[in-house]
Amino acid sequence: MPTAYEMRAAAWRKMKEGALLPLLAGFALLFLLGSLFDAAVNLFGKWQGWITAVPILDVVDQLGITLEPDQEKALAAVTISQATPAYQAATLVVNALWEGVLAFGGSVIAIAAMRGGATAFQALSGFRWPFRTAGLGFLRMLLVFLWSLLLVVPGIRAAYSYRMAFYLLADHPDWAPGQAIAESKRLMHGHRWRLFCLDVSFLGWFLLVGVTRGLAGIFVMPYFATANAAFYEDLLDRDGR
């Protein structure tokens, strides 16, 4: 079986062969859309009064923490944003729907990169089937959440089982979200550990994203998505396509 290093090498080879610029442009577009959406949701919440600025000293008092006088003075003007529980729950659902649309586009362009035909605007493919892609985003989030209620491990297993759902939907846009979830679970049977090893191999890259405050993500996320597409291609080959 191909190792994590071999999967990454296959992805990087395709990127160097002509997919790098389309991937960078496509994922930059997805990042921009995601940021604009988050900003719009945040502004709407503040406008409706669902997000308010709360003095941090009030939070400290609620937690029963005792501060020194100089500490209270230093924190006197500091506030934090606090959202109502209903707004937080609604935002979680809305974000899952929106991220489903964007995740589909990322999957389409990543698969196209592996198959030698990536273009930047493929990142917008999710808008062709907004209800189906948003539905898959919500369904996957819901299932992982429900499995996580049992214990952490079942939630992690579910997340890995459903990882290929958007890649499958990219190949079969006529499928219902539940069908993509079920097929992803079938394909991933016995391969979750391999995908986990691929994720671990990106740990250094993810740390770089954190150190650069997300800037390195412009390169790391397309690379990661394409490596996942390489993993998906290997699964299809093993399944006889």
Secondary structure, 3 states (H helix, E strand, C coil): CCCHHHHHHHHHHHHHHHHHHHHHHHHHHHHHHHHHHHHHHHHHHHHCCCEEEEEHHHHHHHCCCCCCHHHHHHHCCCEEEEECHHHHHHHHHHHHHHHHHHHHHHHHHHHHHHCCCCCHHHHHHHHHCHHHHHHHHHHHHHHHHHHHHHCHHHHHHHHHHCCCHHHHHHHCCCCCHHHHHHHHHHHHCCCHHHHHHHHHHCHHHHHHHHHCCCCCHHHHHHHHHHHHHHHHHHHHHHCCC
